[in-house]
């Protein structure tokens, strides 16, 4: 018995207008300065990925000495990327998103990233 996938990866070629943006996945490298502080620098891991970014909610947090907001987004990548982890980040233009969760569809055709921006 042959089991067929519900979707064909070639169908994504017909969805070029759905993936209107491009984004870059970045990976951090940690080093220490002369006094032992950890310095994090980011470099490009995968560039110019077709993607779609959509708002997915957020919250505002108030503390006695500051208020900050967390904006959540979904980033849908057109292909399957099993090497992307939540230790990486997404860059879209001049906006950087922290990756919270990486998910793949059942056919390994797309990658869904749940991300956040802390302001």
FENDA-V146342 format. One record per residue. RES is the residue in one small letter. OMEGA is omega as a letter, one per 20 degrees, with the letter a starting at -180 (NA if undefined). NEAR is the number of other ideal C-beta (glycine too) atoms within 12 Angstrom. D_LAST is the distance of its C-alpha to the last C-alpha in Angstrom with 2 decimals. Layout:
# FENDA-V146342
res | omega | near | d_last
RES | OMEGA | NEAR | D_LAST
RES | OMEGA | NEAR | D_LAST
This chain:
# FENDA-V146342
res | omega | near | d_last
x | r | 3 | 52.88
x | r | 4 | 50.12
x | a | 7 | 46.64
x | r | 8 | 44.74
x | r | 14 | 41.02
x | r | 11 | 39.74
x | r | 17 | 38.09
x | a | 13 | 39.30
x | r | 18 | 36.87
x | r | 11 | 38.77
x | r | 16 | 37.46
x | r | 24 | 34.04
x | r | 15 | 35.75
x | a | 13 | 36.40
x | a | 21 | 32.71
x | r | 14 | 31.70
x | r | 12 | 30.43
x | r | 19 | 28.13
x | a | 25 | 26.22
x | a | 16 | 25.27
x | r | 25 | 22.54
x | r | 22 | 22.65
x | r | 37 | 20.20
x | r | 29 | 20.54
x | r | 36 | 20.22
x | r | 27 | 19.50
x | a | 24 | 20.78
x | r | 22 | 19.99
x | a | 16 | 22.79
x | r | 14 | 22.79
x | r | 12 | 25.11
x | r | 12 | 25.92
x | a | 11 | 26.43
x | r | 7 | 29.57
x | r | 7 | 28.39
x | r | 8 | 27.22
x | r | 10 | 23.42
x | r | 12 | 21.94
x | a | 14 | 20.55
x | r | 16 | 18.81
x | a | 14 | 19.61
x | r | 20 | 19.04
x | a | 17 | 21.89
x | r | 19 | 22.71
x | r | 24 | 24.43
x | a | 26 | 25.23
x | r | 17 | 24.75
x | r | 18 | 25.20
x | r | 30 | 25.08
x | a | 28 | 25.74
x | r | 36 | 22.97
x | a | 28 | 21.63
x | a | 31 | 18.00
x | r | 22 | 17.57
x | a | 16 | 15.00
x | r | 22 | 15.73
x | a | 16 | 13.95
x | a | 17 | 10.98
x | r | 16 | 10.55
x | a | 14 | 9.38
x | a | 14 | 10.25
x | r | 10 | 12.11
x | a | 8 | 13.66
x | a | 6 | 16.43
x | r | 6 | 14.70
x | r | 11 | 11.00
x | r | 13 | 8.91
x | r | 16 | 5.51
x | r | 16 | 5.24
x | r | 20 | 6.35
x | a | 25 | 8.06
x | a | 24 | 11.34
x | r | 31 | 13.78
x | r | 27 | 17.32
x | r | 44 | 18.60
x | r | 34 | 22.38
x | a | 39 | 24.33
x | a | 31 | 27.89
x | r | 27 | 29.56
x | r | 23 | 29.82
x | a | 30 | 27.97
x | r | 14 | 28.94
x | r | 16 | 27.61
x | a | 33 | 23.89
x | r | 20 | 22.28
x | r | 20 | 19.08
x | a | 19 | 19.03
x | r | 32 | 18.30
x | r | 33 | 15.52
x | r | 43 | 15.80
x | r | 31 | 15.60
x | a | 29 | 16.22
x | r | 13 | 16.87
x | a | 8 | 14.10
x | a | 20 | 11.42
x | a | 25 | 11.07
x | r | 36 | 11.01
x | r | 28 | 11.84
x | r | 34 | 15.19
x | a | 26 | 15.89
x | r | 22 | 19.35
x | r | 28 | 22.05
x | r | 23 | 24.89
x | r | 20 | 28.03
x | a | 21 | 30.45
x | a | 13 | 33.95
x | a | 19 | 35.55
x | a | 16 | 33.15
x | a | 24 | 32.52
x | r | 32 | 28.74
x | r | 37 | 25.63
x | r | 30 | 22.77
x | r | 36 | 19.35
x | a | 25 | 16.88
x | r | 40 | 13.42
x | r | 29 | 9.74
x | r | 28 | 6.39
x | a | 20 | 3.81
x | NA | 17 | 0.00
